[in-house]
Structure formats: C-alpha cells, structure tokens
Amino acid sequence: MPETGAALEVLHPGLLTTVQDAGRRARAQGFPAAGAADPVAFRLAGALVGNPRGEAALEVTLRGPRLQVHAPAVVALCGAPFAATLDGRPFPLWRAVAVRPGQVLDVGTAPRGLRAVLAVRGGLNVPSVAGSASTDLRGGFGGHGGRALRAGDILSGQAVRPGVPPAGVVAPAGRTPVGPAHVLWVLPTAEATPELLRALTGRAFQVTPQADRMGVRLAGQLPAAANPGRLSLPTVPGAVQLPPDGQPILLLPDAGTHGGYPVPLVVAGVDVPRLGQLRPGDRVGFQVVTLEAARAALGAQERLLRGVEQALAWHWRTGGPGVRD
C-alpha cells in the first residue's frame, strides 16, 4: 500500500483550535512551555494513530472544528467527551478511525471538560520553533502561522503507510478525569504558611470565566498580603499563584516563565493534565500530599501510559497490511 500524507481543509475552525505537541524545553531562554494542555490525551491520541511520541496534533477547545478530508488518513480524538460526527454519523472517541477523501469530520461541543486532541497518522507538517511545533498564541509563533486555525486553512501531514487501525478503545482508567468536580493533589512550598494552607485546603473553589491556556482563575477571597519587594521567581505549569486580590490562579502551559506573585502550592505532576480540562463553573479543591505519594502516583500513571503506547506501537509495526516492510 503506497504511503500517503493527511490533507485536511478547515471548513469551520471551532472556538480555538491550535497545533500543539509535547511543548518546549527552552524556558531558560524565556519561552513558555506551550504544548498540549492535557498531555495524557495528547499522548494517547498520538499512540492510537501510530505516531512517535511528541508528534504534533490539533488541540480543540470547547467547540471543535469541522474538517474535510482530502487524502486517506487515520485519526483519533481523545480528551473531553466531545460530540463528533463523520459525514453526519457519530464518530467514536478514544480509538483510531480510518477516514476517506471527501468525508467531513465535525467536532461539536462537550458537556463537561474543555479540551480534546485530534491526532492524525503521520503528524502535521508545521515548522519547529525552539524545538517544538506548538503554537504560542501571545508570541505569534509556532504551529500554523503562530495562530489558531481559520476557515480555509489546509493542513498536510507526513507521508506514511496507512495500515489498519487497532480495533481497541483506550480504557477509562487511562483517561484524564474531566469533572465537573476536581480534587487536585498539591505540594506546599516555603511560601505556604499554616494559615494560608488551611484557607486553601479547607474549601472548594469555582473556576471563573477567566480561563485560557495561560492560567485559570478561581473565585475566592484569601489573605494575600502585597509584597512589592518580592523577587520575580521562576514558575512552572501547575503552580498555584496568589495575587493581591486573593483569587488563586492555576498556571497552564502558556504561562510566562517568571512571576512576582506568591506560589504557596504546586499541583502534583499526576494531576497537571486535569488543569487542561478545567471549565468555567467547575469546582476545585486542593489536597496536600507527600512528595513520596506524588512520585508514586506519577510513576503509576507513566507506567500505564507507556504500556498503552507500547501495545499500540506493536500493533502498528505488525498488525496491518502495508505496515510490515
């Protein structure tokens, strides 16, 4: 079977559809991490279509795009439970699906959660900037012209042997929880006083409409004394900032590399993918855990992901016509 590359035409861009990959590792040079806001959905979608880990895909937010297929392709949609159709018929999530030229994939809305990842076998032909194909919307670089998709855009992929998609579906245990209620594991920092810890962990917060790929603001009123002399210190996705208005901010992949607000908590790595699914109106609570517990949970998550990736990679090496050499 000859090699082909995906070709997708954007008929409707959705609310915010961008090209993302695993993100940049150039924060020391001032680049935000960027990358998929739900890295678990990103990895599983890529594995389902047989892509190498980190291959660029589309991230959809709240309302997805409508795409017309112009070349044979294999695609997978993973993340929040978006209602999607292919030529008007229900399109399944969490599995790889072969699509034909002329077909139209329409990703609608999700009743809970916020984002999903649409991976295409062979990835997407976009340039790499500072080691990543991810879109930095504020910087205007990376991805497809440094911006969200627009109607009329054409996305092409690398030529690859199509093969036969695996028949299986990713089990719910491997998926990122999508709310609407979240209890996030957190680790306290040196800035977490006992009083502040009690205030942060003794209640549930609500996600406000001030939520984007930089951060999510939570409704609340906590003690947050202004400290004009505080140095601007490095931050990471998952940091819980406390600005002077007392409303916590959860940092996401597009957050800046430094910040002057106190950071009393950092979300444990195992729960960072949940930040990408926080939707206005969701409820968020914090549970302090030990470093040992956080490491153990992250290790278990990583073992599960690698097991799925390895099984799917084996399928694409051996399981379908046109895959074997």
N, C-alpha and C positions, 0 to 999 in steps of 0.2 A: 504494500500500500504506500503510495507516494507521500512525502512529507508535505504538510500544509501549515500555514500560519493563520491564526484567527484574524478576522476582519469584522469589526463591529461599528455600525453607524449609530450615533446618538440621535434618536428621534425626539426625546424629551430628557433633559439632564437630571430630573429629580430635584430635591431640595438642595442637596450638597453632595455631589459625587466627585471624589478625587482619587488619583492614583497614589497608592501607599505601598510601602514594603516594610521590612523589619526596622527601618529607621536609621538615623545617622549615629555614628560613633565619633563625632567631632565636636562635642560640647566644649572641650578645652579651647577650641578655636572660635567659640561663640555661636555655634549652630545649635538651635533647638533639636531635640531628638527626632521629632516628627515620627512617621511610621504609623502603622495601624493602631487605632485606639483600643481595639480588642485583639491583642496578639494571639490569643488562643484560637479564635475564629479564623484569623488570618492564616495561621499555620495549618489548621485542619482543612481549610478550603484549598490551599495550595497542594497539600498532600493528596487530597481526593482526586485532583486532576493530574497528579504525577509530576508536579513541578519541583525543582530543587528548593530547599528551604530558603525563604527570603525573596523569592521571585515576586515582582510587582503585581498587584491586583487592584481592583476597584473597591473603595470603601464607600458605602451608601449610608445616608443619614436621614432617618425619619420617613422620607418618601424617596423611593428609589427611581432609577432611570428606566426609560423604555429604549431598547436597543434592537436594531435589526442586524441579523447575521448575514454576512456576505461571503463566508467561506466555512467549510465544515470545521467544527470546534467541539471541545468538551469543556463544560463549565460546571462550577459548583458554587452554591450560595450558602454561606454559614453565618450565624450570628443571631440577632433578634428575629422573632418569628414573622418575617415579612410575608404578606400575601403576594405571591408572584404567579404569573401565568406565562405559558409559552403558546403562542397562537390562540390565546383565549382559554386554554386548558390549564388546570392547576399545575404549578411547577414545584417539585419537591425540594425542600432544603436538606442540607447535611448529606448530600450524595452527589456523585458525578453524573452528569447528563450529557449525552451527545446531542448537538443541535445542527440543523441543516441550513444551507443557504436559503435566504428568503424568510426564515422564521423570525418572529418578533418576541423577544423576552421583555416582559413588563413587570418591574418590581414595584409593588404598591407601597402600602404602609404597614406598620407593625402595631399591635395592640399594647405591647409592652417592650421594654428595651428601646434602644435608639439606633444601633448601627448593625450592619452586616457587611460581609466581604464577598465579593464576586470574583472568583479566580477563573482564569482561562488557561487551558493547557498550552504551554509554551510561553506563558507570561505576556507582557506588553512591551512593545518597542518604544521606550522612553529613555532619554539620556540620564546618566548618573551625575549627580552634583554632590561633591564632598562625600563620595562613597555610597550614595543612596539615590534611588529613583523617587523617593517620597516627595509629595507636594508640600511646600511651605507657603501657605496662603498669604501670610503677612509679608514674608520676604519676596514673594512672587517668583520663586524658582522651584525647579524640580517638577516631576510629574509631567502632565500635559500642558506645557506652556506656563507652568507656575501658577495654575488657576484651577478652579472647579470646571467640570465638563460643561459644554454648551451644546445646544441643538446644532446638528450639522458636523460635529467633530467625528473623525474617523480614527478608530484605534486599531492598530495592527499588532500581530504577535509574531514571535519567532516560529520559523518552520519546524515542525515536529511530527513524528509519526503518530497518527491518531490513536490507534489501538482500541480496545474495548473497555469502557468504563467499568470499574468494580461495581458489583451489584449491591454491596452492603451500604448501610447508613451509619453515620457516627452515633454511638450510643449517647443518651442524655448525660451520663456520668462524665463524659469528656467535654461537655459544652459549658460556656460561661453562663452563670445564672443571670437572668435579666429582670429580676424584681417583680413587683414594684417596691418590695421591702428588702433592704440590704443591711447586713451587719458585717462591717469591714474589720478584718484583723489589722491592728496597728501596733507600731513600736514607738514608745516615747523617746524624745530627745532630751538633751540637757536643758532645753527651754520649757519643759513641761513641769510646772510647779504642781504640788499636790492639789491645790485649789483648782487650777486650770484642768488638771486631769479629771477631777470629779465633775466639773462642769461639762467637759467634752464627752465623757463616757456615761453620764447619768441621764441621758435623754436621747430622743430621736430628732433628727433634723430633716427638713424638707428641701429637696432640690428646687432651686428657683429657675426662672426662665433665663437667667444669666449663666448659660452653659454653652460652651463651644469646645473646640479642640485644644484651647489653651488651658481652660480650667472650668470648674463647676462651683458656683457659689451656693452655699447652704443658708437657709433662713434661720436666724438665731440671733441672740444678743449675749455675747460672752464678754467677760472682762478682758480687755486688750489695751493695756496702757501704751500710749505712744512713746516711742524711743527714738528720737531724731538722731541720736548718736550711734545707733546700731549699724554695724557694717553690712554692706550688701554681700551676702554669702551665697555659695553655690546651692542650687536647688535641683531636684530630680522629679520626674513624673511620679506621682504618688505622695508627694509632700503635702501636708496639711498646713496651709498658711493661715495666720490670724491677723487680718488687717485692723486698723484702728476702729472700724465700725463694729467689730466683734462678730462679723459673719464669716465663718470659715470658708476657705477656698481650697478645693482639691485640684492639684495640678495634673494636667494631662500632657500628651506628647508634645504639643506645640508651645508649651510654656517656655519662657526665657531661661537662660542658664543661671542667672543670679536673681536674688530678690532681697528686699530690705525688711519684709515682714517676718515676725517670729514664726518658727516652724516647730510647734510642740509635738507633732506626731508625724509619722511616715507610714503609709499603708504598706503592709507586708506584700512582698512580691507575688504571692499566690493570689491575692485579691486585686492587684493592679488591673487585670483585664476587665474586672467589673466596673471600673471607672468609666470605661468607654461605652457602657450600656446604661449609665445613669441618665434618667429622663426627667424633665421638669415635672414636679409633683411626686416623684419617688421619695421614699423615706430612707434615711441613712442613719445608722448607729455605729459606734466605734467600740471595739472590744480589744483591750490591751492584752497582748500575748508575749511570751518569752521569745527571745531570739532563737532558741533551740526549737520551739514549736513552729515558728515561722519557717525556719530552714527545712524542717521535716516535711511540712505541708508543701513547700515549693518543690522539694525533691520528689515527692509522690506525684505531684502534678506533672513534672517534667518526665518522669518515667512513663506515665500514662500516655503523654503526647508522643514521646519517642516510640513507644510500642505501636501506636496507630500509624505513625509516619513510616516505620519500618515495614509494617504489614502492607501498606498501600504501595510503598516503593517496590516491594517484592512483586506485587500484582502487575505493576506497570513494566517491570523487567521481563516477566514471564507469562503473564496471564492473557494476552490478547493478540490476535493477528496483527501483523505489522509492527509488533513491539520487539520480537526477537531479531537478532542480527542474522 
